[in-house]
Amino acid sequence: MIIRADGRLSVVDWGQVALGPRWVEVGYLGAVLLREGHNLGEVRRWMWRFPEWRRTPLAVRRTLADAMVGHTGGRDTWWIGLVDTPIAG
């Protein structure tokens, strides 16, 4: 954890450090929440709070989902539902 000069706290996962678009990190964290048993609707609503995620076109988010489904040999098909807009309620 890093405490910034303005008092904000940052959590850094040095084991998986990489450069890339911020919205992808939101997707990966959403995936972790799903694997840990959180409800798909709740996770999607949480992800939608991040401007980077909201601003990323659906087609681009679906490209990430398709890549992750392929990366897991078709096991993690829940990625497809993860990238859609939030479920009401």
DRENLUM-905392 format. One line per field, with one value per residue (C-alpha): residue number from 0; residue in three letters; x negated, z, y. Coordinates in pm, whole numbers. Layout:
N
k = (NUM / ...) $
r = (ALA / ...) $
X = (X / ...) $
Z = (Z / ...) $
Y = (Y / ...) $
REM end
This chain:
89
k = (0 / 1 / 2 / 3 / 4 / 5 / 6 / 7 / 8 / 9 / 10 / 11 / 12 / 13 / 14 / 15 / 16 / 17 / 18 / 19 / 20 / 21 / 22 / 23 / 24 / 25 / 26 / 27 / 28 / 29 / 30 / 31 / 32 / 33 / 34 / 35 / 36 / 37 / 38 / 39 / 40 / 41 / 42 / 43 / 44 / 45 / 46 / 47 / 48 / 49 / 50 / 51 / 52 / 53 / 54 / 55 / 56 / 57 / 58 / 59 / 60 / 61 / 62 / 63 / 64 / 65 / 66 / 67 / 68 / 69 / 70 / 71 / 72 / 73 / 74 / 75 / 76 / 77 / 78 / 79 / 80 / 81 / 82 / 83 / 84 / 85 / 86 / 87 / 88) $
r = (MET / ILE / ILE / ARG / ALA / ASP / GLY / ARG / LEU / SER / VAL / VAL / ASP / TRP / GLY / GLN / VAL / ALA / LEU / GLY / PRO / ARG / TRP / VAL / GLU / VAL / GLY / TYR / LEU / GLY / ALA / VAL / LEU / LEU / ARG / GLU / GLY / HIS / ASN / LEU / GLY / GLU / VAL / ARG / ARG / TRP / MET / TRP / ARG / PHE / PRO / GLU / TRP / ARG / ARG / THR / PRO / LEU / ALA / VAL / ARG / ARG / THR / LEU / ALA / ASP / ALA / MET / VAL / GLY / HIS / THR / GLY / GLY / ARG / ASP / THR / TRP / TRP / ILE / GLY / LEU / VAL / ASP / THR / PRO / ILE / ALA / GLY) $
X = (0 / -113 / 11 / -9 / -105 / 262 / 359 / 513 / 432 / 326 / 313 / 47 / 30 / -336 / -298 / -85 / -219 / -158 / -94 / 241 / 575 / 743 / 1070 / 904 / 809 / 1174 / 1267 / 1006 / 1113 / 1476 / 1370 / 1202 / 1518 / 1725 / 1485 / 1511 / 1887 / 2028 / 2351 / 2312 / 2559 / 2388 / 2046 / 2165 / 2323 / 1998 / 1789 / 2016 / 1913 / 1574 / 1572 / 1303 / 1529 / 1840 / 1655 / 1513 / 1736 / 1924 / 1760 / 1417 / 1520 / 1660 / 1325 / 1165 / 1434 / 1385 / 1009 / 1049 / 1295 / 1044 / 756 / 935 / 1019 / 1386 / 1425 / 1487 / 1783 / 1919 / 1683 / 1941 / 2209 / 1960 / 1893 / 2256 / 2429 / 2554 / 2859 / 3128 / 3205) $
Z = (0 / -79 / 103 / -138 / -43 / -63 / 184 / -72 / -35 / -330 / -323 / -557 / -673 / -769 / -858 / -1162 / -1248 / -1607 / -1815 / -1987 / -1997 / -1661 / -1774 / -1814 / -1446 / -1356 / -1568 / -1404 / -1056 / -1148 / -1258 / -922 / -739 / -946 / -880 / -509 / -520 / -562 / -757 / -1127 / -1104 / -802 / -966 / -1287 / -1094 / -897 / -1216 / -1372 / -1101 / -1272 / -1550 / -1739 / -1759 / -1857 / -2131 / -2292 / -2582 / -2531 / -2841 / -2686 / -2352 / -2540 / -2715 / -2371 / -2271 / -2587 / -2529 / -2168 / -2264 / -2524 / -2278 / -2036 / -2303 / -2292 / -1918 / -1802 / -2023 / -1748 / -1888 / -2162 / -1910 / -1702 / -1964 / -2037 / -1883 / -1525 / -1439 / -1279 / -914) $
Y = (0 / 348 / 657 / 951 / 1305 / 1411 / 1134 / 897 / 529 / 315 / -64 / -202 / -564 / -585 / -954 / -861 / -517 / -406 / -100 / -80 / 95 / 153 / -1 / -342 / -344 / -282 / -585 / -807 / -700 / -768 / -1116 / -1177 / -1068 / -1313 / -1599 / -1522 / -1570 / -1220 / -1174 / -1085 / -798 / -646 / -675 / -510 / -222 / -179 / -180 / 82 / 330 / 370 / 633 / 443 / 138 / 337 / 527 / 214 / 104 / -221 / -371 / -310 / -463 / -764 / -807 / -843 / -1093 / -1299 / -1301 / -1416 / -1692 / -1810 / -1780 / -2012 / -2267 / -2171 / -2238 / -1880 / -1791 / -1565 / -1298 / -1237 / -1130 / -935 / -667 / -571 / -270 / -311 / -513 / -298 / -354) $
REM end
